[in-house]
Amino acid sequence: MNTARPSETQEWVDSRVESWIETYKKAMLTPVILQLIAIHQPATVAEVAGRVTSTTGWQITERGLYRTLKRLQDSGLVASDDVDAPRTGAKRKELSLTTIGSQFLAGINANLIDPTTIAST
């Protein structure tokens, strides 16, 4: 079986696209998490993790999610409350946006653009 290899140019393009996607994911993870919390608050960490994957298709590690949530809490954008889980009574965190978090998210949303909507002139 003869499997065609991509050309050197195509390999270069693919590599650049992959690099850009990873940078984009890192930059967009904060507003994605904030938006999901805003829509579903109070939201548990598990709910946020599941919704990140279901809405974006991105796989995020538990460690990466907890680091991002801690940074958002330390920045005063997200608040968490320990609540008893139904039936088990185990503690779980419920996340919500603070007033500052809502203002921050509104500022981000006001400045996002979708390049696919740019019309040629």
Rosetta blueprint (number, residue, H / E / L):
1 M L
2 N L
3 T L
4 A L
5 R L
6 P L
7 S L
8 E H
9 T H
10 Q H
11 E H
12 W H
13 V H
14 D H
15 S H
16 R H
17 V H
18 E H
19 S H
20 W H
21 I H
22 E H
23 T H
24 Y H
25 K H
26 K H
27 A H
28 M H
29 L H
30 T H
31 P H
32 V H
33 I H
34 L H
35 Q H
36 L H
37 I H
38 A H
39 I H
40 H H
41 Q L
42 P L
43 A E
44 T E
45 V H
46 A H
47 E H
48 V H
49 A H
50 G H
51 R H
52 V H
53 T H
54 S H
55 T H
56 T H
57 G L
58 W L
59 Q L
60 I L
61 T L
62 E H
63 R H
64 G H
65 L H
66 Y H
67 R H
68 T H
69 L H
70 K H
71 R H
72 L H
73 Q H
74 D H
75 S L
76 G L
77 L L
78 V E
79 A E
80 S E
81 D E
82 D E
83 V E
84 D E
85 A L
86 P L
87 R L
88 T L
89 G L
90 A L
91 K E
92 R E
93 K E
94 E E
95 L E
96 S E
97 L E
98 T L
99 T H
100 I H
101 G H
102 S H
103 Q H
104 F H
105 L H
106 A H
107 G H
108 I H
109 N H
110 A H
111 N H
112 L L
113 I L
114 D L
115 P H
116 T H
117 T H
118 I L
119 A L
120 S L
121 T L
